[in-house]
């Protein structure tokens, strides 16, 4: 579990969820990821980042199941690898 990988995955998930958040349906996930990334930069504890990336992975996997072209396989692979 590399801190560099999990932070990169969190930033990628944040970017994707922000772009999908046109109607505010992903507002909670966007806010949570922003908060844990800022918290990690302050205290260096990646525990919250892992938790929120796992939540984002679940949300994005559900979205991909409904609309396969909306979430890239590369992003899903990045999230899975970072959480491994």
N, C-alpha and C positions, 0 to 999 in steps of 0.2 A: 504494500500500500504506500505508494509514493505520494508525498504531499504535492509535488509538482504536477503529477498526473491528475490528482483529484481537483486541484485548483483550476487547471486547464479545462477539465471536464465540467466543473461548475460554471466557469465563464462561458463555455460553449452552450451549455444548457440554458443559461441566463439569456444569451443572445437569441437563441431559438425561441424560447418562451416569450421574450419581449416582442419579437417579430410576429408571433402568433396571437398576442394579447390585444387584438384590435377592439374587442368588445368587453374586455376586462375579465374574461373567464379564467385567466391564469395570473391574475393580480397577486394572489396569495403566494404562489410559487416564485414569482418574480421578486416580490418583496423579501421573502425568506432567503432566497439565494443572495440578494444584494446584502442583506444583513449579515449572513454567516461569512461572506467573503470579507466584508469590512471587519468583522470580529476576528477572523483569522489573521488579518494583516496586523491587528493590534496585539493579540495575545499568542499567536502561533499555534493554537490548539485546533487541529483539523477535525475533531470529533463532530462538530455541528455541520461542517462542510460535507462529510461523508453521509450524514443523515439526510440532509436536504438534497444531495445529488441522488440518493436512492429514491427519494420521493419524486424528484423530477423525472427520473428514469421510468418510474411507474406511470406517471402522467403522460409522458411522451410515448411510451409503449402502447397505452390505451388509445392515444390519438392515432398512432401508426396503424393499429389494428382497424380503426374506423376509416382512415384515409391514408393508405400506404405511401402515397407520394408526398405527404406533408412533412414527414420526418425522415431524414437520410439515414441509411443503414450505417454509414460511417460514424455519425453522431451516436447512435445506439451502441455501436462497438466501442467507441471511446468511453462512454459511460460505464459499460460493462467491465472493460479493462481497468478503469480507474478504481472501481469498487472491488475488484478481485483481490 
